[in-house]
C-alpha cells in the first residue's frame, strides 16, 4: 500500500464514525499530514454541523503547519453554500498546498467544481486514491443522487429448512428464528440507516416497534405499506418513539420514487416474504443480509427467492449471517 493509500484508508476508517448521523450529507473522512505525520483528523458531524475538512483543520494545534501539509478527503470538497460554507474555500484560506481526493462528488451542486476551484488556485490535487473503496463507502450518497432512490438493504431471517414465518401463530408478536446477538446486530443496523420498511401484514401479525431498543442510536423513520388503510392506530408503529410514514403505493418503483422525494437516502426492508419479493422481482435492492437460524418450522411461509453475489459470511453463535450484493439491477 502506498503512502497516499495508507492515509486515505485512515480517512475512510474515521469517516465511519458518522454512519447514521450525517444524512442527507455524505459521511466524509479527512486526514491532514505534515512531514509524514498525521496532525489532524475529522469526520462529518451530525447534519447541520461541520463537514469533515472543517473538523480536521480545527483539530490541528499549530495552524502554521497547514501551509506545508497534505489533506486527504474521501470525497471531493464541496464548493457551494449549504448549511455550512464551502470546504474548498476553507482549504484555500489556510493555504493547504496538497489535496488528495478519494472520489469525485457527482452531486450536480459539486461535480468537479470543488476540484476545479482548488486547482485554479494553485493546489496540487490528486484524484482517485482508493477510489473503489471510497465509492463503496459513500454508496448511500451516490445511490441517492445517481439512481434517484434510497440505498436498499433487504434483511430477513429464515429457518434451517427455509421458512421465514410459521403458517399460524397464537399471539400477536414475533416468532424468533435467530438468537439475541443476531437481533441486537439488527438494531445496530437500524441505527445506521435512515428508514425501515415493512408491509401491513407484518405489522398486524408481529406488532413490531421497529426501533433500536437493543442499541444506542437514533430510531429510523418507520415506513409501512398499507394501501387498504387496514391498520388500527393502537399498534406500536404509531407510537411517539419514531416518525411513521404510511404508503399506499404497490410497486417497488413507486415506493422508491416516494422515498426519494421524501429525501430518504437509505432504507432496510424488513417486511415479510411478499414485501421482500416485491423489491427482489423489480431488481430494486443493493444488499441482502440473510440470517440462517438453527431452528426448523417444517411448514410455513417460504423465504424469498433471489440471486446475488455472496460478499461475506460469518457465524453469530449458532446463526449464520450471509451478506449478498445485487449485481443484476434492472434500473
C-alpha positions as CSV (number, residue, x, y, z in Angstrom):
1,X,0.0,0.0,0.0
2,X,1.4,3.4,-1.0
3,X,1.7,6.4,1.4
4,X,-1.3,8.0,-0.2
5,X,-3.4,4.8,0.1
6,X,-2.4,4.4,3.8
7,X,-3.7,7.9,4.7
8,X,-6.8,7.5,2.6
9,X,-7.5,4.2,4.3
10,X,-7.4,6.1,7.6
11,X,-9.7,8.7,6.2
12,X,-12.3,6.0,5.3
13,X,-11.9,4.4,8.7
14,X,-12.7,7.6,10.7
15,X,-15.4,8.6,8.2
16,X,-17.4,5.6,9.5
17,X,-17.9,7.4,12.8
18,X,-20.5,9.5,11.1
19,X,-22.6,6.5,10.0
20,X,-26.3,7.1,10.7
21,X,-25.9,10.8,11.7
22,X,-24.8,12.8,8.7
23,X,-27.7,12.2,6.3
24,X,-28.5,13.6,3.9
25,X,-24.9,14.7,3.8
26,X,-22.3,12.1,2.9
27,X,-20.1,10.7,5.8
28,X,-16.7,12.1,4.8
29,X,-13.4,11.5,6.5
30,X,-10.4,13.9,6.4
31,X,-6.8,13.4,7.5
32,X,-4.1,16.1,7.5
33,X,-0.5,15.1,7.2
34,X,2.7,17.1,7.8
35,X,6.2,15.6,7.4
36,X,4.7,12.0,7.2
37,X,2.8,12.5,10.5
38,X,-0.9,12.9,11.0
39,X,-1.5,16.3,12.7
40,X,-5.3,16.5,12.2
41,X,-8.3,14.3,11.6
42,X,-12.1,14.8,11.3
43,X,-15.3,13.3,10.1
44,X,-18.6,14.8,9.1
45,X,-20.6,16.0,12.1
46,X,-24.3,15.4,12.6
47,X,-26.4,17.0,9.9
48,X,-26.2,20.8,10.2
49,X,-22.7,20.7,11.8
50,X,-19.2,20.9,10.5
51,X,-18.0,18.9,7.5
52,X,-15.0,16.6,7.8
53,X,-12.5,19.1,6.4
54,X,-13.6,21.7,9.0
55,X,-13.3,19.3,11.9
56,X,-9.8,18.1,10.7
57,X,-8.5,21.6,10.3
58,X,-9.9,22.7,13.7
59,X,-8.1,19.7,15.3
60,X,-4.7,20.9,14.1
61,X,-2.9,22.6,17.1
62,X,-0.3,24.5,15.1
63,X,-2.2,26.1,12.2
64,X,1.0,27.4,10.7
65,X,1.8,23.8,9.6
66,X,-1.2,23.7,7.3
67,X,0.5,25.7,4.6
68,X,3.1,22.9,4.3
69,X,0.6,19.9,4.7
70,X,-1.4,17.5,2.7
71,X,-5.1,16.9,3.3
72,X,-6.7,13.6,2.4
73,X,-10.5,13.5,1.9
74,X,-12.7,10.6,0.9
75,X,-14.9,12.8,-1.3
76,X,-14.3,15.9,-3.3
77,X,-14.5,19.0,-1.0
78,X,-17.8,20.9,-1.6
79,X,-17.8,24.2,-3.4
80,X,-21.2,25.5,-2.6
81,X,-23.0,27.1,0.3
82,X,-25.4,24.8,2.2
83,X,-25.8,24.6,6.0
84,X,-22.1,25.5,6.1
85,X,-19.6,27.4,3.9
86,X,-17.7,25.6,1.1
87,X,-14.9,23.4,2.3
88,X,-12.8,24.2,-0.7
89,X,-12.7,27.8,0.4
90,X,-11.5,26.8,3.9
91,X,-8.7,24.7,2.4
92,X,-7.6,27.7,0.3
93,X,-7.9,30.1,3.3
94,X,-5.4,28.0,5.2
95,X,-3.2,27.7,2.1
96,X,-3.1,23.9,2.3
97,X,-0.9,23.1,-0.8
98,X,-1.7,19.4,-1.4
99,X,-5.2,17.9,-1.6
100,X,-5.7,14.1,-2.1
101,X,-9.2,13.0,-3.0
102,X,-10.7,9.5,-3.0
103,X,-13.6,10.1,-5.4
104,X,-15.3,12.9,-7.2
105,X,-18.7,14.1,-5.9
106,X,-21.1,13.8,-8.8
107,X,-23.8,15.7,-7.0
108,X,-24.7,18.4,-9.6
109,X,-24.1,21.1,-7.0
110,X,-20.4,19.9,-6.7
111,X,-19.5,17.6,-9.7
112,X,-15.8,18.6,-10.0
113,X,-16.4,22.3,-9.2
114,X,-14.5,21.9,-5.9
115,X,-11.6,20.3,-7.6
116,X,-11.6,23.0,-10.3
117,X,-11.6,25.8,-7.7
118,X,-8.6,24.2,-5.8
119,X,-6.6,23.6,-9.0
120,X,-7.2,27.1,-10.3
121,X,-6.0,28.5,-7.0
122,X,-2.7,26.5,-7.4
123,X,-3.3,23.5,-5.2
124,X,-1.7,20.2,-6.2
125,X,-4.7,18.0,-6.5
126,X,-4.5,14.2,-6.7
127,X,-7.7,12.3,-7.5
128,X,-8.8,8.6,-7.3
129,X,-6.8,7.3,-4.4
130,X,-8.6,4.1,-3.2
131,X,-11.4,5.3,-5.5
132,X,-13.3,2.0,-5.4
133,X,-13.2,1.8,-1.6
134,X,-14.3,5.4,-1.3
135,X,-17.2,5.0,-3.7
136,X,-18.3,1.9,-1.8
137,X,-18.0,3.8,1.5
138,X,-20.2,6.6,0.0
139,X,-22.7,4.1,-1.6
140,X,-25.7,5.5,0.1
141,X,-24.9,9.1,-1.1
142,X,-24.1,8.0,-4.6
143,X,-27.2,5.7,-4.9
144,X,-29.5,8.5,-3.8
145,X,-28.1,11.1,-6.2
146,X,-27.4,8.8,-9.2
147,X,-30.3,6.4,-9.1
148,X,-32.8,8.8,-7.5
149,X,-33.8,6.3,-4.8
150,X,-32.5,5.2,-1.4
151,X,-29.7,2.6,-0.9
152,X,-31.8,-0.5,-0.2
153,X,-30.9,-3.3,2.2
154,X,-33.0,-6.4,2.3
155,X,-32.9,-8.2,5.6
156,X,-34.6,-11.4,6.8
157,X,-34.1,-14.4,8.9
158,X,-35.0,-17.9,7.7
159,X,-35.1,-21.3,9.4
160,X,-32.7,-24.1,8.6
161,X,-35.4,-25.6,6.4
162,X,-36.1,-22.3,4.5
163,X,-39.1,-20.7,6.2
164,X,-39.4,-17.0,7.2
165,X,-42.5,-17.4,9.4
166,X,-44.9,-20.1,10.7
167,X,-48.2,-20.8,9.0
168,X,-50.1,-19.6,12.0
169,X,-49.4,-18.2,15.5
170,X,-51.1,-17.9,18.8
171,X,-50.0,-14.4,19.8
172,X,-49.6,-11.0,18.0
173,X,-45.8,-10.9,18.4
174,X,-42.7,-12.1,16.5
175,X,-41.7,-15.7,16.3
176,X,-37.9,-15.6,16.7
177,X,-35.7,-17.5,14.4
178,X,-32.4,-16.1,15.4
179,X,-30.5,-15.6,18.7
180,X,-30.3,-12.5,20.9
181,X,-26.9,-11.4,19.5
182,X,-28.2,-11.5,15.9
183,X,-31.3,-9.5,16.9
184,X,-29.0,-6.9,18.6
185,X,-27.0,-6.6,15.4
186,X,-30.2,-5.8,13.5
187,X,-30.9,-3.0,16.0
188,X,-27.4,-1.6,15.3
189,X,-28.2,-1.7,11.6
190,X,-31.4,0.2,12.2
191,X,-29.4,3.0,13.9
192,X,-27.2,3.2,10.8
193,X,-29.9,3.6,8.2
194,X,-32.4,6.4,7.7
195,X,-35.5,4.3,7.4
196,X,-37.0,0.9,7.8
197,X,-39.9,-0.5,5.8
198,X,-42.4,-3.3,6.4
199,X,-45.7,-4.4,5.0
200,X,-49.1,-4.2,6.7
201,X,-49.3,-7.9,7.3
202,X,-46.0,-7.9,9.3
203,X,-47.4,-5.1,11.5
204,X,-50.6,-6.9,12.1
205,X,-49.0,-10.2,12.9
206,X,-46.0,-9.1,14.9
207,X,-47.0,-5.6,16.2
208,X,-43.3,-4.5,15.9
209,X,-41.9,-1.3,17.3
210,X,-39.1,-1.1,14.6
211,X,-36.8,0.9,16.9
212,X,-33.3,0.5,18.3
213,X,-34.2,-0.8,21.7
214,X,-31.1,-3.1,21.9
215,X,-28.6,-0.5,20.6
216,X,-27.7,3.2,21.2
217,X,-28.6,5.5,18.3
218,X,-31.5,7.2,16.6
219,X,-34.6,5.3,15.7
220,X,-35.1,5.0,11.9
221,X,-38.1,6.5,10.2
222,X,-40.8,3.8,10.0
223,X,-42.3,3.2,6.6
224,X,-45.4,1.0,6.4
225,X,-47.1,-0.3,3.3
226,X,-50.8,-0.1,3.9
227,X,-52.6,0.6,0.6
228,X,-56.0,-0.6,2.1
229,X,-55.8,1.5,5.2
230,X,-56.4,-1.5,7.4
231,X,-54.0,-0.8,10.3
232,X,-55.6,0.2,13.7
233,X,-53.9,3.2,15.3
234,X,-53.2,1.4,18.6
235,X,-50.3,-0.6,17.1
236,X,-46.7,0.1,18.2
237,X,-45.7,1.6,14.9
238,X,-47.9,4.6,15.6
239,X,-46.4,5.4,19.0
240,X,-44.3,8.5,19.5
241,X,-40.9,6.8,19.6
242,X,-40.2,7.4,15.9
243,X,-41.7,9.0,12.8
244,X,-44.0,6.8,10.8
245,X,-44.9,7.2,7.1
246,X,-47.8,5.2,5.6
247,X,-47.5,4.5,1.9
248,X,-50.3,3.4,-0.5
249,X,-48.0,2.5,-3.4
250,X,-48.0,-1.1,-4.5
251,X,-44.9,-1.3,-6.8
252,X,-41.3,-1.1,-5.6
253,X,-40.6,1.6,-8.2
254,X,-43.4,3.9,-7.0
255,X,-42.3,3.2,-3.4
256,X,-38.7,4.2,-4.2
257,X,-39.9,7.4,-6.0
258,X,-41.9,8.4,-2.9
259,X,-38.9,7.7,-0.6
260,X,-36.6,9.7,-2.9
261,X,-38.9,12.8,-2.8
262,X,-39.0,12.4,1.0
263,X,-35.2,12.7,1.0
264,X,-34.7,9.2,2.4
265,X,-31.2,8.0,1.3
266,X,-31.1,4.6,2.8
267,X,-33.6,2.0,4.0
268,X,-33.8,-1.5,5.4
269,X,-36.6,-3.6,4.0
270,X,-37.6,-5.9,6.9
271,X,-41.0,-6.9,5.6
272,X,-42.5,-10.3,5.2
273,X,-41.8,-12.6,2.2
274,X,-44.3,-10.8,-0.1
275,X,-42.8,-7.3,0.6
276,X,-39.2,-8.5,0.2
277,X,-40.1,-10.4,-3.0
278,X,-41.6,-7.2,-4.5
279,X,-38.2,-5.5,-4.4
280,X,-36.3,-8.6,-5.5
281,X,-38.5,-9.1,-8.5
282,X,-38.1,-5.5,-9.6
283,X,-34.4,-5.6,-9.1
284,X,-34.5,-2.7,-6.6
285,X,-32.1,-3.7,-3.9
286,X,-28.4,-3.2,-3.2
287,X,-27.6,-5.6,-0.3
288,X,-29.3,-8.6,1.1
289,X,-28.5,-9.6,4.7
290,X,-29.7,-13.1,5.4
291,X,-29.7,-14.8,8.7
292,X,-30.0,-18.6,8.7
293,X,-31.3,-19.8,12.1
294,X,-30.8,-23.2,13.7
295,X,-34.5,-23.9,14.1
296,X,-36.9,-25.7,11.8
297,X,-40.6,-25.0,11.2
298,X,-41.3,-28.0,8.9
299,X,-44.0,-25.8,7.2
300,X,-44.8,-22.1,6.9
301,X,-44.1,-19.1,4.8
302,X,-41.3,-19.7,2.4
303,X,-38.3,-17.4,2.4
304,X,-37.8,-15.0,-0.6
305,X,-36.2,-16.3,-3.8
306,X,-33.3,-14.2,-5.0
307,X,-29.9,-14.3,-6.8
308,X,-26.9,-12.3,-5.6
309,X,-23.2,-12.4,-5.2
310,X,-22.1,-13.5,-1.7
311,X,-19.6,-11.0,-0.3
312,X,-19.3,-12.2,3.3
313,X,-20.3,-15.0,5.7
314,X,-20.0,-15.3,9.5
315,X,-21.2,-17.2,12.4
316,X,-23.1,-15.5,15.2
317,X,-23.2,-18.2,17.8
318,X,-25.5,-20.8,16.2
319,X,-26.8,-18.4,13.5
320,X,-25.1,-17.9,10.1
321,X,-25.2,-14.4,8.5
322,X,-24.6,-14.1,4.8
323,X,-24.4,-10.8,3.0
324,X,-25.1,-10.6,-0.7
325,X,-24.6,-7.8,-3.3
326,X,-27.0,-7.3,-6.2
327,X,-25.1,-7.3,-9.5
328,X,-28.2,-7.5,-11.7
329,X,-30.2,-4.3,-11.0
330,X,-32.9,-3.6,-13.6
331,X,-32.6,0.2,-13.5
